[in-house]
Structures are given as C-alpha cells and as structure tokens.
Amino acid sequence: MRILIVEDEEALALGLKFNFEQEGFEVLLAGDGPTALRLFQNSDPRIDLIILDLMLPGMSGYEICSAVRSVNTLVPIIVLSARGLVEDRMHAFDVGADQYITKPFALPELLNRVKNLLERYRTLRTEATTSDTEIRTEPEFYEFGETRVDFQAFEVKVVDKKYSLTTLEMQLLRYFIEHEGEVLSRNRILTEVWDQSADVTTRTIDNFVLRLRKILEPDSARPRHILSVRGTGYRFLGCKFASADNGDT
C-alpha cells in the first residue's frame, strides 16, 4: 500500500516515513502543496492514503484536500496538524478530510488509524469494482423522496443535482439508512462508524450530519430526514417512516 505524507517539517516527515516503511508501506514525501498534488496525480501505482499537514508552503492543506476530493472521493485523508481549534477541524471535514489528529500525537494511534482506514478503503474499492454479474449481498441504491443514493458510486442525486460523498460521509449515511427509524446515540455512531476514540469526538458526528443535511434536506435548518433527538443523537427517516412524526429537529 502506498502512502503520501505531506509535511514540511523534514525531521517529522522522515520519521514518519521510516516508521511506516517498517510496517511494510511504501511512502512518498511532499514538503509543499504543488508537489503533493503532482505526486498524487502522477503516482503509479495509485496513492492509497494521504497524511496531510495544514500549514504548508505553496498552498494550504485545506486547498490540497479540496483539490484531491475534486477528482477522488474515496482515498482516505488524515489531517495531522498542530491547529486544534474546532473551526480548524470543521473546515478540514468540510473540504473532505476523513480523520483529524492534532500534534503532538501518539505514533501507535496514527498507525492504527491508517491501518483501519486502509482496510475500509480496500473493502470499498472491492465493492465498487465487483462485476454486475455477481450476486450482491447489499443494495446498490436507496431512494427516498426526490433523493437517490448510489452506494457503489458514492453519489447522491437530489432532484437533478448530483453530489459526491467522501468515504466517511457515505459510511455515515449508509449507517443511518441501515438503522432507519432507530434513535442512535452519538457514542454508538462514533463506535460503529468511526471505530476510533482519540481525537474523534461526538462533535465530529454533528459536523458530518450538518454536511449531509445540506445535501439531503430541502431546508437544512428544518430537517425532515436526519432528525436530532435532544440529549441523545439522531434518527433517520426515509422511506419506511415517511409518515412518522418527525417533530424533533
């Protein structure tokens, strides 16, 4: 598996490269934004995961993340940054980051997150390239209202407009759909969707829900499908519960 590490602090970059190579990964390094994008676009074999700093020469990590997501919605992106404000995390998630780790960090945690994300990425790539002649155990599409979810293409079509989702956005949406009508606590979602604890908080879930609502809801301020359950978490109403009471928002 090939990892791209985008980090302008040379000692840290080389240390990460050494440790990931010890784990059997192939590692490419970039110390600035333009180099990172060039490596990502021209890499053969492809890049399987990106570890991304935010404060970089040439262009910010936010810009790099956004540029990558414009051509690839699946590749996992882990932000590794000294910036720890909630606004920084929200912005990173808004442009497509999957995970956010603040510096200083524990190397075993980073290694664990990388392995977990790569396993999910491998599974999703396999599902996306499965032949149409093979028997599928999970539905390819889900429709509710004027919305059509394409699980294989990681796309949502609302009326005539298409949206591409990141890996975790689709995983969260699939989780809501699979548990339609259930009240899901934030801690349960955190455990079963992210499978991580450190530096991934229940606030992260709220940020992802806000993004999904902007796509799925006619009025994100008055949601009809992803409802808030005060003091607990969320409840998804799609097809089965279309006529259910959805007063809690």
N, C-alpha and C positions, 0 to 999 in steps of 0.2 A: 504493500500500500504506500502511496506517495503523499507526503505532507508538504505543504508550503507554509513556511514560517516567515511572517512579515514583521520584522523587528529591527529598529535602527540602533539599538544598544548592542554592539558587537559581542561583548562578553556574554550577555544573556542569550543572544541568538546562537552562538557557538555552543553554549552549554546545553541548550535545548536540543540542538542538532545531535550532539554526542549522545545524549540520553535516549532520544527517540531511535537513533541508529542502533543503540544497544538492544532496543526492544524489537529490532528487525524491520523498522520502517526505512523507506527511502525519503530523504529530506532535501528540499530546495530552500534556499535562503534569499530573502529580498530585504534590502535596507531602506527602500523608498517605495512610494506608491506606483509610479510608472513601471519600475522593474517588476513589481509584484504582478501587475496586470499583464505585462508581457509574458512572464513565466506561466501564468495561469492559462492564457490564451494559446500559447505555443507548446505547452507541455505534452509530450508523447512518451509514455502513457499519460493519461489524464491525471490531474490533481484530485485526490480523494478527500482531502480535508484541508482547511486553512486555519492557521492560528494567527490572529491579526491584532497588532497594536493599533491604537487610535491616533497617537501623536507621531506623525511621520513626515519626512521631507517630501516635497513634491505634491502630495495630496493627502488628505486625512484618511484614516481608517474607515470613517463613515462613507466617504466617496468611493473607496475601493470596494467596500461591501455592496454598495448600491450598484456599482458597475458590474460586479460579479453576478448579482441577482438578476440583472437585466438579461443575462444570457444563460444562467444556470440557477434554477430554484432549488435544486436538490443537494448540492455539495455542502456538507456541514461547515459552518464558520463559527469558531470560538474566538471571541474578543478577549484579549489579555491586556489589561490596561491598568495604569495607576489611577485613573479617573474613577472615583467611586460614587459620584452623585447619582441620585435617582434619575435626574434628567439625562445623564450620560447613558445610563442603561436603557432608558426608554427610547432614546434616539437610535441606539445601536439595534435594538429589537425592531424599530420602525423601518430601518433600512435592510433588515433581513438576517441579523445575527441569530444563531441558534442558542448559544450559551455566552455567558459573560463572567469572567473571572477577574478579580482585582489583584493587583500586585501589592505587597508580596504574596506569593501563592505557595501551596504545597505541591511539589512535583508529583508525588503519587496520586493526588487528586486530579491533576491535569492529565496524567497518563490514563487514569481510569475513565475520565470523561471522553478522551479521544477514542479509546477502545470501544466504549459504549455507542458513541455516535457513529463510528465506522461500521459497527455491526448493524445498526439500524439502516445506514446508508446502503450497505451491501444488500440487505433484505429488500429495501425499496427498489433498488436498481433491478434486482432479480424479478420482482413483481412487475415492474414496468416493461420488462423485455420478454415476459412469458408469452409464448405463442398463443394466438387466439383459438387454436385448435385444441389446446389443453383445457382440462376441467379446472375451473376456478372455484376456490372454496369461499371466496368473499365477493360481494357485489362490486362491479366496476363503477356503477353510478348510483346516485341518490338524488331524488328530486323532491322539492317541497316549494309550494307557491310558484314563483317565477324563477326559482333557483335550481340549477343542475350542478351537482358535484361530480367531477370526474376524478376518482381516486387514483387511477393509473397515470393520468397526465398531470396531476397536481394542479388542476384548474377548477375554478368555479365560474359558472356563467350565470349572470343575473340579468334577466331580460335579454338584451343583445350585447351586453358587455362582458368580456372575459377578464378574469383575474388569475394570475399565477401565484400559488402559495408556496412558502418555504416548507422544508421537511417538518418542522415542529408545528407550524400553523396547520398543515394537513393532518398531522397526528392528533392535534387537539380537536380539530373539527370532527375527525373520524370517531374519536372517543366520545364526544357529545352525541353524535348520531347513534353510535352503538348502545348508548345508555339513555336513549330518548325517554323523556318523562321523569327520569330519576333526579332527585336532588343530590348533587355531587359536591362534597366539601372541597375546599381549596387544597387541604392536605392530601386528600385522596387523589385529586388530579395531579398534584405535584409528584406523588409517589408513582402513580401508574402511567403517567405520560412522560415525565422527565426522568424518573428513576434517579434523581440526583437530590442532594440536600444542600451542601455547602454552596453559598453564594447564589443559589436559585431560591427565591422566596415566593410566598404567595402573591406578593405584589407583581411578580413576573407574570403570573397567570392573568391577573387583571389587565396588564398591558396587552397581552396576546388577545384577550377577549375583546378589548376595545378595537383592535385592528380587525378582528373577524366581524364585529358588529358593523364597522364602516363598510364592509363588503356585502354582508348578507342582509342588513336591515334597511328598509326604506327610510327609516328615521332612526339613526343610531342612538339618539337621546331617548327614544321611546321604543325599546326593542320588543319584538314580538316572538323571536325565536330563541335567542340566548338570554335567558332571564336571570337577574340577580335574586338570590334568596338571602335576605338580610341576615348577617351574622354567620352564614354558613358557606355559601358558594354559589353555584349556578345550576340551572335546569334548562335543558334544551327541548323546545317544542317544534317539531317539524310536521311530518305527515300524520302520524298516529294520534297526535294530541292537538291537531289543528283547531278543534273546537273547545279545547280545555280552557279553563280560566287562567289567564296569564296576567293577572293584575300586578304581580310583583315585578318590578323593573329595577 
